[in-house]
Amino acid sequence: MNRILIFVILSMPVIFISRKTLFRFGTHGFYRFFSWECILWLLVTNIKHWFDNPFIIRQLFSWLFLFISIYFVISGALLLKKMGKPNKERNEEGLYQFEQTSRLVDTGIFKYIRHPLYSSLFLLTWGICLKNITFETLIISCFSTLFLFLTAIADEKECMQYFGKQYVEYMNRTKRFVPFII
């Protein structure tokens, strides 16, 4: 019961942050909300196992995923802010300010993958799941992964609409989530 109450309380800020896209089915923000909720559920479920058996392989991989996740989100967000030239004139409903880029960012981590922020969320999802693997956490992690995949597809459609042929060419020379692989 406590876990559900904590989840509901922590979901309130996620709902508030996502309010502009909650009812806009098919947008990247719509799917991202559900992934965030899955990640939140995983966190609430596995927080008590965060430091259990700290030197077993599963925990070491968990920490590796979590640290890489931090790197991806920080480097991706900084590049979007610095190179993407966020522009309030690109006032598309549901985009956060740092997402309102007026220039396609294809340097740094974006040279290799189109979605470092979503890759960060993949790593966060599976890093948290590895803390204590159960049938429930595996299912929730799979749902989070599915929602992140749908988020990326929707985001790519939105970017093709805004950047046009330039984004299609960018898609042809980069991978979606993992450099040189997928």
N, C-alpha and C positions, 0 to 999 in steps of 0.2 A: 504493500500500500504506500509506504514512504517513497518508493522508487517512482510510482506513478505521480504522486503529488509533486515531487522534485522535478520530474519531467514536465509536468503542466506549468509549473512556475517558471522554469527555464525556457519553455516554449514561448512565453509571452513576448520577450524581446525579439525572438526570431520571427514571430508573427508580425510584430510592429515593423521590423526592418523590411519584411517581405510584403507588406500590405498592398503596395502598388501592383504587384504581379500575381497575387493569390488567385484572382479570378480571370486572369488572362491566359487561358489554356493555350499551350503550344509555344509560349515564350520561354526563353532560357531561365528567367526568374521563377516561373511557375515550377519547373522541374527542380531547380536548385533548392527551392524551399523544402521540398520533400526529402532531398538528400540531406540537407542540414538537419531536418528532424530525425532522420535515421541516425546520423552521426551523434546527435544529442542523446538519443535513446541508448546508443552504444556506450557513450561516455557515462551516463547515469548508471547503466548496468555494470560496467566494468571498472569503475573508479576504485572500488574496494580491492581490486586485484592489481592495481597499478605497479606495485613494487613486490609482488609475490615472486619468489624464486628469481631474483634479478639477473642471474647469470646463465639461465637455461637458454637454449637456442631461440626458442619462440620469443622470449623477452628481448633478447638482443636484436632480433629482426624487428620487433615492435619498435624499439627505440630508434633503430636505423630509419625505419619508415617515418617516424614522427619527426626526426631531425631533418630528413630530406624534405619533408612536407613544409617545415618552417622555411627552409631555404627557398623552395619553389614559390611560396606565397609572397615572401618578402621581395625576392628579386623580380617576380612578375609584376607585383603592384607598383614597385618603385619605377620600373621601366614604363609601365602604362602612364603613370603620372608625369614622368620626365619626358618621354619621347612621344607619347600619344597625343600630346597637346589637347588635354581635355577642354572641351568647348561647350559652354552652357547653351550656345545656339543650337547644338545638336540635342535638343530637349526631347528625346524619345522617352515616352512613358515607361517607367520601370527600370531605367538605367541609373546606376549609382554614378556620382560625379566622376570617379576615376574611370568608369566604363564609357563615358561620353567622349571617346577619342575622335579626333578629327584627322589623325594621321595613323596609317597602319604601322604597327610596331613589328619589325622583323629582325631585330638585333638582340644580342644577349641570349637569354634562354628562349626567346621567341624565334630565334633563328632555327631552332631544332624542334620545338613543339609549339602548336598553336594555342594550347590551353594549359599553361603552367599552373594557373590557379585551380583549375579542376583536377589536374594531376595531383596537386597538393591535397585536395579533398579526398581523392582516391587513397593516397598514402595515409592520410589521417584516419580514414575509415578502417583500413586494414591494419594499421598500427594499433588502433584501439581494440579491434577485434582480437588481435593476437594476444592481448593482455590476459584474456580468459576465453578460450574458444568453447562455445556451446552451440547446440543446434540453433538456438534463438539468435545468437550473435552472428552466426554464419548467414542465416536467412536475412537478417536486417542489413548486414554488410553487402549481400548480393542485391538487395533492393536499392541501397545507396549507390552502388556501382551502376545499376540500371538507370537510376535517375540522373546520375552524372553524365552517363553516355547520352541520354536524351537531352540534357542541358547543353552539351557540346554541339549536338546536331542542330538544335534550335538556335544556338548562338552563331553557328556558322551560316545558317540561312539569313539571320539578321545582318551579319557582317557582309555577306555577299550582296545583300540589298543596299547597304550603305556604301561599301567600297567598290562594288562591282567586279570588273575583270581583274583588278589588282589583287583582290582577295582570292579569287579562283587560282591565279598564278601562285600566290603564296601557299595555298592548300596543296598544290602540286609539288612543291619543293620542301614541305615540312610534314611531320607526323602529327597526329592528333594529341597523343598523351605521353608517349615514351619515345625519346630520341632514337631514330634509326629503326624502330620496331613497329609501333602502331600509332 
